[in-house]
């Protein structure tokens, strides 16, 4: 088993194909196929099932890809620790981001400072739902992720705290109330925004044994805003996800009792975090503090 074989396996899984992995690694497709076959022969198991639409990991392949990513991650940490001794001149950093709070409000401010200090660190930002970011951390697809706290599975670092608010169309019958309870929100059509705090909102209703009338699910906040503006639904989102520079054509109301949300950074194990990730955490904490 070689380090190169593990790199190729990871690329095939991430790119969902042999040709796309070959293009990423800048090697021939036959070289990719040969590396995977040699690895499977050595281990005595089938790691990938080839299908018309791409490749699918077998059960043992799913288990071993996590081990492979751990090895690749530790190798990257070693490279970055060496680069750290040379002044952080090399390295990569993969960041998981969910929703507008992290992608628009937090990451740009952190990266502005980070790039000034470490211009040669290659940064990759992966955007998805809060659940996807958590899974990416578990799968070691990213080095660091923005998450809603608390999150006991990881080492975490709180950055900001805000509150959940209700979005209503203008002239909505509930608009005369300045504070709303969750039970007030169960009759109207509801749009659940899954890119940000969808899990938190769902758990809020569950904790009170309430069921919102979910008609829409959206991964894009602008779609959520448009749906509310048209009067087609109401919703609950985090206050920090509201845009600062857009004239809002809907009404916001507070929840009672107040529901606060904490957002921070997470790594799967602080002891194994790369220097690039540790520096990102340090800068983030210096810029934002609860």
SULWODA-V118390 format. One record per residue. N is the residue number from 1. RES is the residue in one small letter. SS is DSSP state (a for helix, b for strand, c for the rest). PHI is phi in whole degrees, -180 to 180 (999 if undefined). Layout:
BEGIN
n: [N N]
res: [RES RES]
ss: [SS SS]
phi: [PHI PHI]
END
This chain:
BEGIN
n: [1 2 3 4 5 6 7 8 9 10 11 12 13 14 15 16 17 18 19 20 21 22 23 24 25 26 27 28 29 30 31 32 33 34 35 36 37 38 39 40 41 42 43 44 45 46 47 48 49 50 51 52 53 54 55 56 57 58 59 60 61 62 63 64 65 66 67 68 69 70 71 72 73 74 75 76 77 78 79 80 81 82 83 84 85 86 87 88 89 90 91 92 93 94 95 96 97 98 99 100 101 102 103 104 105 106 107 108 109 110 111 112 113 114 115 116 117 118 119 120 121 122 123 124 125 126 127 128 129 130 131 132 133 134 135 136 137 138 139 140 141 142 143 144 145 146 147 148 149 150 151 152 153 154 155 156 157 158 159 160 161 162 163 164 165 166 167 168 169 170 171 172 173 174 175 176 177 178 179 180 181 182 183 184 185 186 187 188 189 190 191 192 193 194 195 196 197 198 199 200 201 202 203 204 205 206 207 208 209 210 211 212 213 214 215 216 217 218 219 220 221 222 223 224 225 226 227 228 229 230 231 232 233 234 235 236 237 238 239 240 241 242 243 244 245 246 247 248 249 250 251 252 253 254 255 256 257 258 259 260 261 262 263 264 265 266 267 268 269 270 271 272 273 274 275 276 277 278 279 280 281 282 283 284 285 286 287 288 289 290]
res: [x x x x x x x x x x x x x x x x x x x x x x x x x x x x x x x x x x x x x x x x x x x x x x x x x x x x x x x x x x x x x x x x x x x x x x x x x x x x x x x x x x x x x x x x x x x x x x x x x x x x x x x x x x x x x x x x x x x x x x x x x x x x x x x x x x x x x x x x x x x x x x x x x x x x x x x x x x x x x x x x x x x x x x x x x x x x x x x x x x x x x x x x x x x x x x x x x x x x x x x x x x x x x x x x x x x x x x x x x x x x x x x x x x x x x x x x x x x x x x x x x x x x x x x x x x x x x x x x x x x x x x x x x x x x x x x x x x x x x x x x x x x x x x x x x x]
ss: [c c a a a a a a a a a a a a a c c a a a a a a a a c c c a a a a a a a a a a a a a a a c c c c b b b b c c b b b b c a a a a a a a a a a a a a a a a a a a a a a a a a a a c c c c c c b b b b b b b a a a a a a a a a a a a a a a a a a a c c c c b b b b b b b c a a a a a a a a a c c c c c b b b b b b c c c c c b b b b b b b b b b b b b b b c c c a a a a c c b b c a a a a c c c b b b b b c c c c a a a a a a a a a a c c c c c b b b b b b c c a a a a a a a a a c c c c b b b b b a a a c c c c c c c c b b b b b b c c c c b b b b b b b b c c a a a c c a a a a a a a a a a a a a c c c]
phi: [999 -119 -61 -63 -60 -66 -61 -68 -58 -63 -65 -62 -67 -68 -91 59 175 -77 -69 -69 -66 -61 -64 -65 -84 61 -132 -77 -64 -65 -67 -64 -60 -65 -64 -67 -64 -64 -68 -64 -64 -66 -81 76 -138 -92 -94 -133 -103 -81 -129 -60 -88 144 -125 -130 -68 -75 -60 -70 -63 -63 -69 -75 -65 -67 -66 -62 -67 -64 -64 -63 -65 -66 -65 -65 -62 -62 -62 -73 -66 -67 -64 -61 -67 -98 98 53 -90 -138 133 -131 -142 -106 -119 -101 -130 -123 66 -69 -57 -83 -71 -109 -89 -104 -57 -56 -66 -69 -67 -57 -78 -60 -68 -66 -83 -132 -66 -98 -79 -82 -112 -121 -112 -110 -104 -165 -75 -61 -66 -66 -61 -62 -68 -61 -64 -61 -83 61 -80 -127 -85 -152 -141 -85 -139 -86 -96 -79 -146 -74 -76 -128 -84 -126 -142 -66 -120 -137 -135 -139 -133 -84 -130 -97 -107 -126 -65 -61 69 -68 -57 -85 -67 -73 -94 -80 -131 -123 -97 -59 -64 -71 -105 -93 -93 -71 -56 -122 -110 -98 -88 -91 -76 -114 -107 -58 -65 -65 -63 -60 -68 -61 -65 -62 -64 -104 56 -115 -130 -70 -87 -72 -106 -134 -130 -133 -104 -121 -64 -63 -67 -63 -59 -65 -64 -67 -59 -73 81 -89 -165 -119 -160 -127 -138 -78 -61 -70 -82 -71 -71 -88 -112 -123 -69 -80 -107 -149 -113 -110 -135 -78 -90 -130 -66 -59 -112 -96 -133 -111 -121 -152 -103 -140 -128 -71 -160 -58 -67 -101 -65 -72 -56 -63 -69 -64 -68 -63 -61 -60 -66 -60 -68 -76 -86 -118 -149 -82]
END
